[in-house]
């Protein structure tokens, strides 16, 4: 399932989470996994885990979500969904990082305990910032996909090459055989649409 197929899930997150209370609802669980696995994986990798450990964190996080679903109540007034998911992910990442320090690398038990404490402190200090950064990128990608579905393919290609990929304007003009004024106008119009989508997604996430 592509990101474009999933872009409509975010504004209906409450209904999706409600459906997840049914463990036999395989379609909803697949949607949830496809929507959030990359976010969890990227944060785990940037926290210092190997690819294999990051994949394990994804699986363990989804399993932890599943276990909490029967008692979970979605209340936006008590906190954002992303904070709840971040907390679950943080615990799984911390567990994995601690496993890397189970065998003391220094001398004696004291150095081992200090290493474990350092891992816990570092995780708590850095993961929130990592999560926020990756979540913003997650919303940006959803916004881009929404805009892409609303405009002509050739206009999105111009915007993609010039703005997203950062090609020089003359290179874009030559590659696509389009005029410079068209590139500038497309950048402005699509940019406005993209900013509007991002703001809408941010409002839905409050």
C-alpha positions in Angstrom: 0.0 0.0 0.0 1.4 3.3 -1.0 1.6 6.6 0.9 -1.0 8.0 -1.4 -3.4 5.2 -0.5 -2.9 6.0 3.2 -3.0 9.8 3.2 -6.6 9.8 4.1 -6.0 7.9 7.4 -4.5 10.9 9.3 -7.6 13.0 9.6 -9.6 10.0 10.6 -7.1 8.7 13.2 -9.7 8.5 15.9 -11.8 6.1 13.8 -8.7 4.1 12.9 -7.7 3.7 16.5 -11.2 2.7 17.4 -11.1 -0.1 14.8 -7.8 -1.3 16.2 -9.6 -2.4 19.4 -10.7 -5.4 17.3 -7.6 -7.5 17.0 -9.2 -9.5 14.2 -9.5 -6.4 12.1 -6.5 -7.2 9.9 -7.2 -4.4 7.4 -7.0 -1.7 10.0 -3.9 -3.2 11.6 -2.2 -3.4 8.2 -3.2 0.3 7.6 -1.7 1.3 11.0 1.5 -0.6 10.3 2.0 0.8 6.8 1.3 4.3 8.0 3.7 4.4 11.0 6.3 1.7 10.6 8.7 4.0 8.7 8.4 6.7 11.3 9.3 4.3 14.1 12.1 2.7 12.1 13.8 5.9 11.2 13.7 7.2 14.8 15.2 3.9 16.0 18.0 4.0 13.4 18.8 7.6 14.2 18.9 6.7 17.9 21.9 4.5 17.1 20.3 1.1 16.5 21.3 -1.3 13.8 18.8 -2.0 11.0 17.9 -5.3 12.5 17.4 -3.9 15.9 15.3 -1.0 14.4 13.1 -3.6 12.7 12.7 -5.3 16.0 11.7 -2.0 17.6 9.0 -1.6 15.0 7.6 -5.0 15.6 7.8 -4.6 19.4 6.1 -1.2 19.3 3.2 -2.4 17.2 2.8 -5.3 19.6 2.8 -3.0 22.5 0.2 -0.8 20.8 -1.9 -3.9 20.2 -1.8 -4.9 23.9 -2.8 -1.4 25.0 -5.7 -1.0 22.5 -8.5 -2.7 24.5 -8.1 -0.1 27.3 -6.9 2.8 25.2 -9.2 5.9 25.1 -8.4 8.5 22.4 -8.7 11.9 24.2 -7.0 14.8 22.4 -7.5 17.0 25.4 -5.2 14.8 27.4 -2.4 14.7 24.9 -1.5 14.1 21.3 -1.5 10.7 19.7 2.0 11.2 18.6 3.2 11.7 22.2 1.6 8.4 23.2 3.2 6.5 20.3 6.5 8.3 21.0 6.4 7.0 24.6 5.9 3.5 23.5 8.6 3.7 20.9 11.0 5.3 23.4 10.7 2.4 25.8 11.4 -0.2 23.1 14.4 1.8 21.8 15.8 2.2 25.4 15.4 -1.6 25.9 17.4 -2.3 22.8 20.1 0.2 23.7 20.4 -1.2 27.2 20.9 -4.7 25.7 24.0 -3.4 23.9 25.5 -2.5 27.4 24.7 -5.7 29.2 28.3 -6.9 29.0 30.5 -4.3 30.9 33.0 -2.7 28.6 34.8 -1.0 31.5 36.2 -2.4 34.7 33.8 -3.5 37.4 30.1 -3.3 38.0 30.2 0.4 38.6 31.3 1.3 35.1 28.5 -1.0 33.8 25.8 0.7 35.9 27.1 4.1 34.8 26.9 3.1 31.1 23.3 1.9 31.6 22.4 5.2 33.2 24.0 7.2 30.5 22.1 5.2 27.9 18.8 5.9 29.7 19.6 9.6 30.1 20.7 10.1 26.5 17.6 8.3 25.2 15.3 10.5 27.2 17.0 13.7 26.2 17.4 13.0 22.5 14.4 10.8 21.4 11.8 13.5 21.8 13.7 15.8 19.5 14.2 13.0 17.0 10.6 12.0 17.1 9.4 15.6 16.6 11.7 16.0 13.6 10.6 12.7 12.0 7.0 13.4 12.7 7.2 16.7 10.8 8.8 14.9 7.9 6.0 12.4 8.1 3.4 15.1 7.8 5.4 16.8 5.0 5.4 13.6 3.0 1.6 13.3 3.5 1.1 16.9 2.4 3.2 16.4 -0.7 1.2 13.3 -1.6 -2.0 15.2 -1.2 -0.9 18.1 -3.4 0.5 15.7 -6.0 -2.9 14.1 -6.4 -4.6 17.5 -6.9 -2.3 19.0 -9.7 -1.2 18.0 -13.2 1.7 15.5 -13.2 3.9 17.9 -15.3 3.4 20.6 -12.7 4.3 18.3 -9.8 7.4 17.2 -11.8 8.5 20.8 -12.1 8.0 21.4 -8.4 9.7 18.1 -7.4 12.8 18.8 -9.4 13.1 22.5 -8.6 12.0 22.7 -5.0 12.2 19.2 -3.5 15.3 17.9 -5.3 16.9 21.4 -5.6 17.8 21.4 -9.2 19.0 24.7 -10.7 16.1 26.4 -12.5 18.0 26.3 -15.9 18.6 22.6 -15.5 14.9 22.0 -14.8 13.9 24.1 -17.8 16.2 22.2 -20.1 15.3 18.8 -18.8 11.5 19.3 -19.1 11.6 21.7 -22.0 9.6 24.4 -20.1 10.0 28.1 -19.7 11.5 29.8 -16.7 8.3 31.8 -16.0 6.3 28.6 -15.9 8.8 27.1 -13.3 8.5 30.2 -11.1 4.7 30.3 -11.3 4.5 26.6 -10.6 6.8 26.9 -7.6 4.7 29.7 -6.2 1.3 28.0 -6.7 2.3 24.5 -5.6 4.2 25.9 -2.7 1.1 27.7 -1.4 -0.9 24.5 -1.8 1.7 22.6 0.1 1.9 25.1 3.0 -1.9 25.0 3.2 -1.9 21.2 3.5 0.8 21.2 6.1 -1.1 23.7 8.2 -4.2 21.6 7.9 -2.4 18.4 9.0 -0.8 20.3 11.9 -4.3 21.5 13.1 -5.6 17.9 12.9 -2.7 16.8 15.1 -3.5 19.2 17.9 
